[in-house]
Amino acid sequence: MVDHMAFRRSDRTALRVAAILIITGIVVAALAGLLHPEGADANDHPAAFGIYADSGIWTAVHLAQFVGIAVLIAGLGALFFALDPRRGPQLWLNRAALLAAIVALALYGVLQAVDGVALKQAVDAWAAAPAAEKAGRFASAETVRWLEWAVRSYHSFVFGAALILFGATVAATRRVTRAIGYLMALSGVAYFAQGWILGMTGFSSANSIPTLLGIVLVVAWAIWLLVDALRARVAQQEAADVEALV
C-alpha cells in the first residue's frame, strides 16, 4: 500500500512531471518510429541500404527519435527527485540509476549520429558510386552499420541497467506502487537481452521477442506511474480541502 499523503509537495510535483515526460517521450519516439523507412530485412544490407538511400526523411526521423528518448530520460531525472531517498542504500541506488540514465542518453546520441547521419551518408555514397567503386563504398557502409550495432548494443545494456536500478529504488522506497519497480526492472532485463542479441547477430529476428517485451513493459509501468501520479494529486487536493474545512 502506498501512502500518497507521505509525499512532500515538491515530491508530488516531481512525480507528475516524471510521469508526463516519460509518456511524452514514449509517444514521440513511437511516432518517429512509425515514419522509419521499412521494407527489407535489416540484416539484408544490400536491400536495406537501397531503401535507406531512397529515404528523404531518414535524418529527420532519427533526430525525432533522439528527442523522444531525451524527453523520456528527462522523465527519469524527474523520477530521481520524486523518489528522493535521503540516506542508506536507497540513496546510492537512486544516484546510480540517474548516472546510468545520463550515460544511456549520451550513448543514444552517439547511436543516432551514427545511424541517422553517418550511415545515411555512407549508403548515399554507395548508391551514387560508379560500378568500379561500389564494392568499396558498400564495405564502408557495412562498417558504419556494424558500428551502429555496437553502440546500440551498449546503449541497451546501460539503459537496461538504469531501468533495473530505478526499479530497485522504486521497490525499496515505496514512494509509488511497488509493482511499478518490478515492471521497470523486468523491462531493464529485456533491454539487456536486446543488447546481447544486437552484439551477436545485429538486427536479427531473434531480437523480436525481447524488443516487443521491452516496449510492452515500459508502456505498462509508464502508464501505471502516471496513474499513481494522478492519485497523489487527488490525495493532495483532498488534504487541502480538509484543511480548508478545519
Backbone hydrogen bonds, N-H to C=O, Kabsch-Sander energy under -0.5 kcal/mol:
donor,donor_aa,acceptor,acceptor_aa,energy
4,H,2,V,-1.0
6,A,3,D,-1.6
7,F,4,H,-1.4
12,R,8,R,-2.2
13,T,9,R,-2.2
14,A,10,S,-2.4
15,L,11,D,-2.3
16,R,12,R,-2.1
17,V,13,T,-2.5
18,A,14,A,-2.7
19,A,15,L,-2.5
20,I,16,R,-2.5
21,L,17,V,-2.7
22,I,18,A,-2.6
23,I,19,A,-2.3
24,T,20,I,-2.5
25,G,21,L,-2.8
26,I,22,I,-2.2
27,V,23,I,-2.4
28,V,24,T,-2.7
29,A,25,G,-2.5
30,A,26,I,-2.4
31,L,27,V,-2.7
32,A,28,V,-2.3
33,G,29,A,-2.2
34,L,30,A,-1.6
35,L,31,L,-0.7
35,L,32,A,-0.9
36,H,33,G,-1.1
44,D,41,D,-2.3
45,H,43,N,-1.3
48,A,44,D,-3.0
49,F,45,H,-3.0
50,G,46,P,-1.4
51,I,47,A,-1.6
52,Y,48,A,-2.4
53,A,49,F,-2.5
54,D,50,G,-1.4
55,S,51,I,-0.8
55,S,52,Y,-0.9
61,V,57,I,-2.7
62,H,58,W,-1.9
63,L,59,T,-2.0
64,A,60,A,-2.3
65,Q,61,V,-2.1
66,F,62,H,-2.0
67,V,63,L,-2.3
68,G,64,A,-2.4
69,I,65,Q,-2.3
70,A,66,F,-2.6
71,V,67,V,-2.3
72,L,68,G,-2.1
73,I,69,I,-2.7
74,A,70,A,-2.1
75,G,71,V,-1.8
76,L,72,L,-1.7
77,G,73,I,-2.1
78,A,74,A,-2.1
79,L,75,G,-2.1
80,F,76,L,-1.9
81,F,77,G,-1.3
82,A,78,A,-2.0
83,L,79,L,-2.6
84,D,80,F,-1.9
91,L,87,R,-0.6
91,L,88,G,-0.8
92,W,88,G,-1.2
93,L,89,P,-2.5
94,N,90,Q,-2.4
95,R,91,L,-2.0
96,A,92,W,-2.5
97,A,93,L,-2.4
98,L,94,N,-2.1
99,L,95,R,-2.4
100,A,96,A,-2.5
101,A,97,A,-2.2
102,I,98,L,-2.3
103,V,99,L,-2.4
104,A,100,A,-2.5
105,L,101,A,-2.0
106,A,102,I,-2.1
107,L,103,V,-2.6
108,Y,104,A,-2.2
109,G,105,L,-2.2
110,V,106,A,-2.0
111,L,107,L,-2.7
112,Q,108,Y,-2.6
113,A,109,G,-1.7
114,V,110,V,-2.5
115,D,111,L,-3.1
116,G,112,Q,-2.4
117,V,113,A,-1.3
118,A,113,A,-2.3
119,L,114,V,-2.9
121,Q,117,V,-2.4
122,A,118,A,-2.2
123,V,119,L,-2.7
124,D,120,K,-2.2
125,A,121,Q,-2.2
126,W,122,A,-2.0
127,A,123,V,-2.7
128,A,124,D,-2.0
129,A,125,A,-0.8
129,A,126,W,-0.7
133,E,130,P,-1.9
134,K,130,P,-1.0
134,K,131,A,-0.6
135,A,131,A,-0.5
137,R,133,E,-2.4
138,F,134,K,-2.8
139,A,135,A,-2.1
140,S,136,G,-1.9
141,A,137,R,-2.2
142,E,138,F,-2.4
143,T,139,A,-1.9
144,V,140,S,-1.9
145,R,141,A,-2.2
146,W,142,E,-2.6
147,L,143,T,-1.9
148,E,144,V,-2.2
149,W,145,R,-2.1
150,A,146,W,-2.1
151,V,147,L,-2.6
152,R,148,E,-2.8
153,S,149,W,-2.5
154,Y,150,A,-2.2
155,H,151,V,-2.6
156,S,152,R,-2.3
157,F,153,S,-1.9
158,V,154,Y,-2.4
159,F,155,H,-3.1
160,G,156,S,-2.3
161,A,157,F,-2.1
162,A,158,V,-2.2
163,L,159,F,-2.2
164,I,160,G,-2.3
165,L,161,A,-2.6
166,F,162,A,-2.6
167,G,163,L,-2.6
168,A,164,I,-2.3
169,T,165,L,-2.1
170,V,166,F,-2.9
171,A,167,G,-2.5
172,A,168,A,-2.1
173,T,169,T,-2.8
174,R,170,V,-2.1
180,I,177,T,-1.6
181,G,177,T,-0.7
181,G,178,R,-0.9
182,Y,178,R,-1.2
183,L,179,A,-2.3
184,M,180,I,-2.4
185,A,181,G,-2.4
186,L,182,Y,-2.3
187,S,183,L,-2.4
188,G,184,M,-1.9
189,V,185,A,-1.9
190,A,186,L,-2.0
191,Y,187,S,-1.8
192,F,188,G,-1.9
193,A,189,V,-2.2
194,Q,190,A,-2.1
195,G,191,Y,-2.6
196,W,192,F,-2.1
197,I,193,A,-2.4
198,L,194,Q,-2.9
199,G,195,G,-1.9
200,M,196,W,-1.4
201,T,197,I,-3.4
202,G,197,I,-0.6
202,G,198,L,-1.4
204,S,202,G,-1.7
207,N,204,S,-1.7
208,S,205,S,-1.8
211,T,207,N,-2.2
212,L,208,S,-2.6
213,L,209,I,-3.0
214,G,210,P,-2.5
215,I,211,T,-2.2
216,V,212,L,-2.6
217,L,213,L,-2.5
218,V,214,G,-2.3
219,V,215,I,-2.5
220,A,216,V,-2.3
221,W,217,L,-2.6
222,A,218,V,-2.2
223,I,219,V,-2.3
224,W,220,A,-2.1
225,L,221,W,-2.4
226,L,222,A,-2.0
227,V,223,I,-2.3
228,D,224,W,-2.4
229,A,225,L,-2.4
230,L,226,L,-2.4
231,R,227,V,-2.3
232,A,228,D,-2.2
233,R,229,A,-1.7
234,V,230,L,-2.3
235,A,231,R,-2.6
236,Q,232,A,-2.0
237,Q,233,R,-2.3
238,E,234,V,-2.6
239,A,235,A,-2.1
240,A,236,Q,-2.1
241,D,237,Q,-2.3
242,V,238,E,-2.2
243,E,239,A,-2.3
244,A,240,A,-1.9
245,L,241,D,-1.3
246,V,242,V,-1.3
